[in-house]
């Protein structure tokens, strides 16, 4: 079912049998503007609910692996698809537009490019005036109430991937919506800081173990 998170923000989810957690899509509205982010698979009921919120100005993808239902919706609802320029070459179908770091998109979304992630064009979308951050694969909400990286094998260098997320700590937000897993709807910045603390402790422990081995 389509779920309203806060005013003018809705999400819906499809549970992946392979991964064992939810893939999420997001609808945002601002005045007459409407956009979709990382549109997940929908039931017929959800599709009707989402369509009723339109028309939509754009479908924004956080990364190359979140195409999901974007092309079907582009054909059915005539919505242009956009992605960061570094991920454009990897899509199954050509996007209609590309965006870049710092660009302002419809519904007041600011593009934050996150380097050294699984995808070269991985982005977050920041709605500053709403205290809202939207992530794709940069962090996942698994288990619920926590934020974590994907498995280390997904990255060329997991340590660099962590460093690429440091810029998120300087932002103000109360809610984090994730492409995969459960959103963080309360004290999201604190949950983000807990992630960095956990990663720091793990790194220290790893160094300690290596010294003991030698």
C-alpha atoms as an extended CHARMM CRD file, in Angstrom:
* protein
*
       214  EXT
         1         1  UNK       CA              0.0000000000        0.0000000000        0.0000000000  PROA      1               0.0000000000
         2         2  UNK       CA              1.0650000000        3.5710000000       -0.6510000000  PROA      2               0.0000000000
         3         3  UNK       CA              2.1460000000        5.1070000000        2.6570000000  PROA      3               0.0000000000
         4         4  UNK       CA              2.3370000000        8.8270000000        3.4260000000  PROA      4               0.0000000000
         5         5  UNK       CA              5.5280000000        9.5820000000        5.3570000000  PROA      5               0.0000000000
         6         6  UNK       CA              5.0490000000       13.3220000000        5.8730000000  PROA      6               0.0000000000
         7         7  UNK       CA              3.1330000000       15.9820000000        3.9920000000  PROA      7               0.0000000000
         8         8  UNK       CA              3.6620000000       15.5670000000        0.2180000000  PROA      8               0.0000000000
         9         9  UNK       CA              5.9160000000       12.4960000000        0.5650000000  PROA      9               0.0000000000
        10        10  UNK       CA              4.7180000000        8.9160000000       -0.0460000000  PROA      10              0.0000000000
        11        11  UNK       CA              6.4430000000        5.5570000000       -0.3770000000  PROA      11              0.0000000000
        12        12  UNK       CA              5.5530000000        2.0320000000       -1.4100000000  PROA      12              0.0000000000
        13        13  UNK       CA              7.5150000000       -1.2200000000       -1.1590000000  PROA      13              0.0000000000
        14        14  UNK       CA              8.0510000000       -4.5320000000       -2.9170000000  PROA      14              0.0000000000
        15        15  UNK       CA              9.7310000000       -7.3010000000       -0.9460000000  PROA      15              0.0000000000
        16        16  UNK       CA             12.5380000000       -8.9940000000       -2.8400000000  PROA      16              0.0000000000
        17        17  UNK       CA             12.4440000000      -12.7860000000       -2.3750000000  PROA      17              0.0000000000
        18        18  UNK       CA             16.1460000000      -12.9370000000       -3.2670000000  PROA      18              0.0000000000
        19        19  UNK       CA             17.3280000000      -10.2550000000       -0.8240000000  PROA      19              0.0000000000
        20        20  UNK       CA             14.7070000000      -10.7970000000        1.8700000000  PROA      20              0.0000000000
        21        21  UNK       CA             13.9900000000       -7.1070000000        2.3560000000  PROA      21              0.0000000000
        22        22  UNK       CA             11.9820000000       -4.3350000000        0.7310000000  PROA      22              0.0000000000
        23        23  UNK       CA             12.7750000000       -2.3450000000       -2.3960000000  PROA      23              0.0000000000
        24        24  UNK       CA             11.1570000000        1.0880000000       -2.0690000000  PROA      24              0.0000000000
        25        25  UNK       CA              9.7940000000        3.7450000000       -4.3910000000  PROA      25              0.0000000000
        26        26  UNK       CA              9.0730000000        7.3490000000       -3.4410000000  PROA      26              0.0000000000
        27        27  UNK       CA              6.6470000000       10.0460000000       -4.5810000000  PROA      27              0.0000000000
        28        28  UNK       CA              7.3220000000       13.6990000000       -3.7920000000  PROA      28              0.0000000000
        29        29  UNK       CA              5.0920000000       16.6920000000       -4.4160000000  PROA      29              0.0000000000
        30        30  UNK       CA              5.7950000000       20.4230000000       -4.2130000000  PROA      30              0.0000000000
        31        31  UNK       CA              3.1370000000       22.8060000000       -5.4550000000  PROA      31              0.0000000000
        32        32  UNK       CA              2.2280000000       21.5970000000       -8.9390000000  PROA      32              0.0000000000
        33        33  UNK       CA              5.3700000000       19.4670000000       -9.2750000000  PROA      33              0.0000000000
        34        34  UNK       CA              5.4130000000       15.7000000000       -8.7840000000  PROA      34              0.0000000000
        35        35  UNK       CA              8.3570000000       13.3160000000       -9.1160000000  PROA      35              0.0000000000
        36        36  UNK       CA              9.1100000000        9.6320000000       -8.6200000000  PROA      36              0.0000000000
        37        37  UNK       CA             12.3710000000        8.3030000000       -7.1870000000  PROA      37              0.0000000000
        38        38  UNK       CA             13.5970000000        4.7350000000       -7.8150000000  PROA      38              0.0000000000
        39        39  UNK       CA             10.1130000000        3.4030000000       -8.6650000000  PROA      39              0.0000000000
        40        40  UNK       CA              9.7540000000       -0.0930000000       -7.2190000000  PROA      40              0.0000000000
        41        41  UNK       CA              7.4200000000       -2.8080000000       -8.4860000000  PROA      41              0.0000000000
        42        42  UNK       CA              3.7760000000       -1.9570000000       -7.7240000000  PROA      42              0.0000000000
        43        43  UNK       CA              0.6080000000       -3.9090000000       -7.1760000000  PROA      43              0.0000000000
        44        44  UNK       CA             -2.3710000000       -2.8640000000       -9.2960000000  PROA      44              0.0000000000
        45        45  UNK       CA             -3.7900000000       -1.0290000000       -6.2890000000  PROA      45              0.0000000000
        46        46  UNK       CA             -0.5370000000        0.8180000000       -5.6420000000  PROA      46              0.0000000000
        47        47  UNK       CA             -0.2220000000        1.7040000000       -9.3070000000  PROA      47              0.0000000000
        48        48  UNK       CA             -3.6530000000        3.3050000000       -9.2210000000  PROA      48              0.0000000000
        49        49  UNK       CA             -2.8060000000        5.2210000000       -6.0420000000  PROA      49              0.0000000000
        50        50  UNK       CA              0.4590000000        6.4980000000       -7.4660000000  PROA      50              0.0000000000
        51        51  UNK       CA             -1.0720000000        7.4420000000      -10.8020000000  PROA      51              0.0000000000
        52        52  UNK       CA             -3.7500000000        9.4550000000       -9.0020000000  PROA      52              0.0000000000
        53        53  UNK       CA             -1.0190000000       11.6680000000       -7.5100000000  PROA      53              0.0000000000
        54        54  UNK       CA              0.2930000000       12.6640000000      -10.9600000000  PROA      54              0.0000000000
        55        55  UNK       CA              0.9820000000       13.9160000000      -13.5000000000  PROA      55              0.0000000000
        56        56  UNK       CA              4.7150000000       13.5830000000      -12.8790000000  PROA      56              0.0000000000
        57        57  UNK       CA              7.5020000000       15.8100000000      -14.1510000000  PROA      57              0.0000000000
        58        58  UNK       CA             10.3060000000       13.2470000000      -13.8320000000  PROA      58              0.0000000000
        59        59  UNK       CA             11.5690000000        9.8910000000      -12.6250000000  PROA      59              0.0000000000
        60        60  UNK       CA             14.8820000000       10.3190000000      -10.7800000000  PROA      60              0.0000000000
        61        61  UNK       CA             17.1970000000        7.3560000000      -10.3120000000  PROA      61              0.0000000000
        62        62  UNK       CA             19.7690000000        7.3140000000       -7.5150000000  PROA      62              0.0000000000
        63        63  UNK       CA             21.9390000000        4.8180000000       -9.3960000000  PROA      63              0.0000000000
        64        64  UNK       CA             22.1650000000        2.5180000000      -12.4090000000  PROA      64              0.0000000000
        65        65  UNK       CA             20.7310000000       -0.4900000000      -10.5530000000  PROA      65              0.0000000000
        66        66  UNK       CA             17.4830000000        1.2140000000       -9.5360000000  PROA      66              0.0000000000
        67        67  UNK       CA             15.8690000000        1.3470000000      -12.9730000000  PROA      67              0.0000000000
        68        68  UNK       CA             13.1730000000       -0.9870000000      -11.6360000000  PROA      68              0.0000000000
        69        69  UNK       CA              9.8540000000        0.0210000000      -13.2820000000  PROA      69              0.0000000000
        70        70  UNK       CA             11.1570000000        3.3260000000      -14.6810000000  PROA      70              0.0000000000
        71        71  UNK       CA             10.8970000000        2.3960000000      -18.3550000000  PROA      71              0.0000000000
        72        72  UNK       CA              7.4090000000        0.9350000000      -18.0600000000  PROA      72              0.0000000000
        73        73  UNK       CA              6.2210000000        4.1080000000      -16.3320000000  PROA      73              0.0000000000
        74        74  UNK       CA              7.9630000000        6.2550000000      -18.9210000000  PROA      74              0.0000000000
        75        75  UNK       CA              6.0800000000        4.4830000000      -21.6910000000  PROA      75              0.0000000000
        76        76  UNK       CA              2.7240000000        4.3190000000      -19.8860000000  PROA      76              0.0000000000
        77        77  UNK       CA              2.6800000000        7.7250000000      -18.2040000000  PROA      77              0.0000000000
        78        78  UNK       CA              5.0260000000        9.7070000000      -20.5000000000  PROA      78              0.0000000000
        79        79  UNK       CA              7.4680000000       10.5960000000      -17.7180000000  PROA      79              0.0000000000
        80        80  UNK       CA             11.0950000000       11.4430000000      -18.5760000000  PROA      80              0.0000000000
        81        81  UNK       CA             13.8170000000        9.4680000000      -16.7810000000  PROA      81              0.0000000000
        82        82  UNK       CA             16.9250000000       11.1480000000      -15.3730000000  PROA      82              0.0000000000
        83        83  UNK       CA             20.1180000000        9.8630000000      -13.7300000000  PROA      83              0.0000000000
        84        84  UNK       CA             23.5920000000       11.1340000000      -12.8380000000  PROA      84              0.0000000000
        85        85  UNK       CA             25.7890000000       11.5300000000      -15.9070000000  PROA      85              0.0000000000
        86        86  UNK       CA             28.3170000000        8.9260000000      -14.6930000000  PROA      86              0.0000000000
        87        87  UNK       CA             25.6810000000        6.1940000000      -14.6270000000  PROA      87              0.0000000000
        88        88  UNK       CA             24.1200000000        6.9890000000      -17.9950000000  PROA      88              0.0000000000
        89        89  UNK       CA             26.2700000000        4.4800000000      -19.9650000000  PROA      89              0.0000000000
        90        90  UNK       CA             25.1320000000        1.5680000000      -17.7910000000  PROA      90              0.0000000000
        91        91  UNK       CA             21.3580000000        1.8410000000      -18.1830000000  PROA      91              0.0000000000
        92        92  UNK       CA             19.3230000000       -0.6900000000      -20.1360000000  PROA      92              0.0000000000
        93        93  UNK       CA             17.5480000000        2.1610000000      -21.9250000000  PROA      93              0.0000000000
        94        94  UNK       CA             18.8610000000        5.6670000000      -22.5650000000  PROA      94              0.0000000000
        95        95  UNK       CA             17.6740000000        8.2640000000      -20.0490000000  PROA      95              0.0000000000
        96        96  UNK       CA             15.9580000000       11.4390000000      -21.1950000000  PROA      96              0.0000000000
        97        97  UNK       CA             18.1440000000       13.6840000000      -19.0420000000  PROA      97              0.0000000000
        98        98  UNK       CA             21.2540000000       13.5620000000      -16.8640000000  PROA      98              0.0000000000
        99        99  UNK       CA             22.0430000000       15.5970000000      -13.7710000000  PROA      99              0.0000000000
       100       100  UNK       CA             25.2270000000       16.5640000000      -11.9540000000  PROA      100             0.0000000000
       101       101  UNK       CA             26.5240000000       17.3280000000       -8.4860000000  PROA      101             0.0000000000
       102       102  UNK       CA             24.7780000000       20.2860000000       -6.8460000000  PROA      102             0.0000000000
       103       103  UNK       CA             22.0230000000       20.5470000000       -9.4430000000  PROA      103             0.0000000000
       104       104  UNK       CA             18.5460000000       21.4770000000       -8.2300000000  PROA      104             0.0000000000
       105       105  UNK       CA             15.8100000000       19.1900000000       -9.5090000000  PROA      105             0.0000000000
       106       106  UNK       CA             12.0230000000       19.3850000000       -9.4390000000  PROA      106             0.0000000000
       107       107  UNK       CA             10.3780000000       19.3890000000       -5.9970000000  PROA      107             0.0000000000
       108       108  UNK       CA             13.4200000000       21.1770000000       -4.5670000000  PROA      108             0.0000000000
       109       109  UNK       CA             15.6910000000       18.1280000000       -4.5880000000  PROA      109             0.0000000000
       110       110  UNK       CA             19.4260000000       18.8120000000       -4.4690000000  PROA      110             0.0000000000
       111       111  UNK       CA             21.7930000000       16.3100000000       -6.1070000000  PROA      111             0.0000000000
       112       112  UNK       CA             24.5990000000       15.0150000000       -3.8800000000  PROA      112             0.0000000000
       113       113  UNK       CA             27.0630000000       12.8300000000       -5.7460000000  PROA      113             0.0000000000
       114       114  UNK       CA             28.6240000000       10.1830000000       -3.4780000000  PROA      114             0.0000000000
       115       115  UNK       CA             32.0330000000        8.9950000000       -4.7370000000  PROA      115             0.0000000000
       116       116  UNK       CA             33.5120000000        5.4950000000       -4.5870000000  PROA      116             0.0000000000
       117       117  UNK       CA             30.2100000000        3.6930000000       -4.1250000000  PROA      117             0.0000000000
       118       118  UNK       CA             28.9600000000        0.5360000000       -5.8290000000  PROA      118             0.0000000000
       119       119  UNK       CA             27.8320000000        2.6630000000       -8.7590000000  PROA      119             0.0000000000
       120       120  UNK       CA             30.0190000000        5.4810000000      -10.1980000000  PROA      120             0.0000000000
       121       121  UNK       CA             27.0300000000        7.8240000000      -10.3640000000  PROA      121             0.0000000000
       122       122  UNK       CA             25.5280000000        7.0010000000       -6.9610000000  PROA      122             0.0000000000
       123       123  UNK       CA             23.5970000000       10.0160000000       -5.6640000000  PROA      123             0.0000000000
       124       124  UNK       CA             21.5480000000       11.1250000000       -2.7190000000  PROA      124             0.0000000000
       125       125  UNK       CA             18.6750000000       13.5680000000       -3.0950000000  PROA      125             0.0000000000
       126       126  UNK       CA             18.4480000000       16.1860000000       -0.3540000000  PROA      126             0.0000000000
       127       127  UNK       CA             15.2360000000       18.0930000000        0.3550000000  PROA      127             0.0000000000
       128       128  UNK       CA             16.7350000000       20.7310000000        2.6280000000  PROA      128             0.0000000000
       129       129  UNK       CA             13.4930000000       22.5260000000        3.4650000000  PROA      129             0.0000000000
       130       130  UNK       CA             11.8220000000       19.2420000000        4.4670000000  PROA      130             0.0000000000
       131       131  UNK       CA             14.6760000000       17.8090000000        6.5410000000  PROA      131             0.0000000000
       132       132  UNK       CA             14.6050000000       14.7970000000        4.2330000000  PROA      132             0.0000000000
       133       133  UNK       CA             17.3900000000       12.7270000000        2.6770000000  PROA      133             0.0000000000
       134       134  UNK       CA             16.7540000000       10.0760000000        0.0030000000  PROA      134             0.0000000000
       135       135  UNK       CA             19.3850000000        7.3700000000       -0.5130000000  PROA      135             0.0000000000
       136       136  UNK       CA             19.6240000000        4.6230000000       -3.1110000000  PROA      136             0.0000000000
       137       137  UNK       CA             22.3300000000        2.0490000000       -2.4220000000  PROA      137             0.0000000000
       138       138  UNK       CA             24.6500000000        4.3290000000       -0.4450000000  PROA      138             0.0000000000
       139       139  UNK       CA             23.1990000000        2.8880000000        2.7700000000  PROA      139             0.0000000000
       140       140  UNK       CA             20.4340000000        0.3570000000        3.3040000000  PROA      140             0.0000000000
       141       141  UNK       CA             17.9200000000        0.1650000000        6.1310000000  PROA      141             0.0000000000
       142       142  UNK       CA             18.7300000000       -3.4160000000        7.1280000000  PROA      142             0.0000000000
       143       143  UNK       CA             18.0250000000       -4.3740000000        9.8460000000  PROA      143             0.0000000000
       144       144  UNK       CA             15.1630000000       -1.9860000000       10.6270000000  PROA      144             0.0000000000
       145       145  UNK       CA             16.2490000000        0.9790000000       12.7350000000  PROA      145             0.0000000000
       146       146  UNK       CA             19.8370000000        0.8500000000       11.5000000000  PROA      146             0.0000000000
       147       147  UNK       CA             21.8480000000        1.9260000000        8.4790000000  PROA      147             0.0000000000
       148       148  UNK       CA             24.4830000000       -0.2500000000        6.8610000000  PROA      148             0.0000000000
       149       149  UNK       CA             26.6450000000       -0.5450000000        3.8000000000  PROA      149             0.0000000000
       150       150  UNK       CA             26.0100000000       -3.2540000000        1.2630000000  PROA      150             0.0000000000
       151       151  UNK       CA             28.2920000000       -6.3190000000        1.5410000000  PROA      151             0.0000000000
       152       152  UNK       CA             31.9600000000       -5.3870000000        1.0420000000  PROA      152             0.0000000000
       153       153  UNK       CA             32.1480000000       -7.4730000000       -2.1470000000  PROA      153             0.0000000000
       154       154  UNK       CA             29.8720000000       -4.9240000000       -3.8590000000  PROA      154             0.0000000000
       155       155  UNK       CA             32.6040000000       -2.2570000000       -3.7260000000  PROA      155             0.0000000000
       156       156  UNK       CA             36.0190000000       -1.8350000000       -5.2560000000  PROA      156             0.0000000000
       157       157  UNK       CA             37.0990000000       -0.4580000000       -1.8880000000  PROA      157             0.0000000000
       158       158  UNK       CA             34.6370000000       -0.5160000000        1.0270000000  PROA      158             0.0000000000
       159       159  UNK       CA             36.8050000000        1.8590000000        3.0840000000  PROA      159             0.0000000000
       160       160  UNK       CA             36.6680000000        4.4770000000        0.3280000000  PROA      160             0.0000000000
       161       161  UNK       CA             32.9200000000        3.9460000000        0.0580000000  PROA      161             0.0000000000
       162       162  UNK       CA             32.5570000000        4.8190000000        3.7440000000  PROA      162             0.0000000000
       163       163  UNK       CA             34.6490000000        7.9470000000        3.2770000000  PROA      163             0.0000000000
       164       164  UNK       CA             32.4620000000        8.9400000000        0.3370000000  PROA      164             0.0000000000
       165       165  UNK       CA             29.4880000000        9.1570000000        2.7030000000  PROA      165             0.0000000000
       166       166  UNK       CA             31.1290000000       11.5320000000        5.1870000000  PROA      166             0.0000000000
       167       167  UNK       CA             29.5940000000       14.5720000000        3.5150000000  PROA      167             0.0000000000
       168       168  UNK       CA             26.1460000000       13.4240000000        4.6740000000  PROA      168             0.0000000000
       169       169  UNK       CA             27.0950000000       14.1200000000        8.2900000000  PROA      169             0.0000000000
       170       170  UNK       CA             27.1220000000       17.8900000000        7.6980000000  PROA      170             0.0000000000
       171       171  UNK       CA             23.5090000000       17.9770000000        6.5060000000  PROA      171             0.0000000000
       172       172  UNK       CA             20.4090000000       18.6890000000        8.5490000000  PROA      172             0.0000000000
       173       173  UNK       CA             17.6850000000       16.0660000000        8.2470000000  PROA      173             0.0000000000
       174       174  UNK       CA             15.2080000000       14.2080000000       10.4240000000  PROA      174             0.0000000000
       175       175  UNK       CA             14.1680000000       11.4770000000        7.9660000000  PROA      175             0.0000000000
       176       176  UNK       CA             16.1410000000        9.1700000000        5.6830000000  PROA      176             0.0000000000
       177       177  UNK       CA             14.3110000000        7.2670000000        2.9590000000  PROA      177             0.0000000000
       178       178  UNK       CA             16.2750000000        4.3420000000        1.5500000000  PROA      178             0.0000000000
       179       179  UNK       CA             15.9820000000        2.4660000000       -1.7150000000  PROA      179             0.0000000000
       180       180  UNK       CA             16.4260000000       -0.8540000000        0.1030000000  PROA      180             0.0000000000
       181       181  UNK       CA             15.2280000000       -1.8680000000        3.5670000000  PROA      181             0.0000000000
       182       182  UNK       CA             13.3230000000        0.1970000000        6.1190000000  PROA      182             0.0000000000
       183       183  UNK       CA             13.2740000000        4.0150000000        6.2020000000  PROA      183             0.0000000000
       184       184  UNK       CA             14.4880000000        5.9150000000        9.2500000000  PROA      184             0.0000000000
       185       185  UNK       CA             11.6330000000        8.1760000000       10.3040000000  PROA      185             0.0000000000
       186       186  UNK       CA             12.8260000000        9.3380000000       13.7160000000  PROA      186             0.0000000000
       187       187  UNK       CA             16.2250000000       10.7810000000       14.7340000000  PROA      187             0.0000000000
       188       188  UNK       CA             17.7100000000        9.8600000000       11.3830000000  PROA      188             0.0000000000
       189       189  UNK       CA             20.8550000000       11.9210000000       11.8750000000  PROA      189             0.0000000000
       190       190  UNK       CA             21.5630000000       10.1020000000       15.1390000000  PROA      190             0.0000000000
       191       191  UNK       CA             21.1370000000        6.7610000000       13.3620000000  PROA      191             0.0000000000
       192       192  UNK       CA             23.5920000000        7.9150000000       10.6990000000  PROA      192             0.0000000000
       193       193  UNK       CA             26.1170000000        8.8420000000       13.3890000000  PROA      193             0.0000000000
       194       194  UNK       CA             25.6750000000        5.4050000000       14.9490000000  PROA      194             0.0000000000
       195       195  UNK       CA             26.6070000000        3.8950000000       11.5900000000  PROA      195             0.0000000000
       196       196  UNK       CA             29.8430000000        5.8850000000       11.4410000000  PROA      196             0.0000000000
       197       197  UNK       CA             30.6860000000        5.0400000000       15.0510000000  PROA      197             0.0000000000
       198       198  UNK       CA             30.1380000000        1.3310000000       14.3560000000  PROA      198             0.0000000000
       199       199  UNK       CA             32.3350000000        1.4930000000       11.2730000000  PROA      199             0.0000000000
       200       200  UNK       CA             35.0800000000        3.3180000000       13.1850000000  PROA      200             0.0000000000
       201       201  UNK       CA             35.0480000000        0.7390000000       15.9600000000  PROA      201             0.0000000000
       202       202  UNK       CA             35.1620000000       -2.0890000000       13.4170000000  PROA      202             0.0000000000
       203       203  UNK       CA             38.1540000000       -0.4900000000       11.7050000000  PROA      203             0.0000000000
       204       204  UNK       CA             39.9850000000       -0.0890000000       15.0110000000  PROA      204             0.0000000000
       205       205  UNK       CA             39.2470000000       -3.6890000000       15.9180000000  PROA      205             0.0000000000
       206       206  UNK       CA             40.4890000000       -4.8270000000       12.5230000000  PROA      206             0.0000000000
       207       207  UNK       CA             43.7880000000       -2.9920000000       12.9810000000  PROA      207             0.0000000000
       208       208  UNK       CA             44.1610000000       -4.4570000000       16.4550000000  PROA      208             0.0000000000
       209       209  UNK       CA             43.5990000000       -7.9780000000       15.1310000000  PROA      209             0.0000000000
       210       210  UNK       CA             46.1870000000       -7.5000000000       12.3910000000  PROA      210             0.0000000000
       211       211  UNK       CA             48.7790000000       -6.3000000000       14.9220000000  PROA      211             0.0000000000
       212       212  UNK       CA             48.1210000000       -9.2960000000       17.1330000000  PROA      212             0.0000000000
       213       213  UNK       CA             48.5740000000      -11.6400000000       14.1600000000  PROA      213             0.0000000000
       214       214  UNK       CA             51.9920000000      -10.1640000000       13.4520000000  PROA      214             0.0000000000
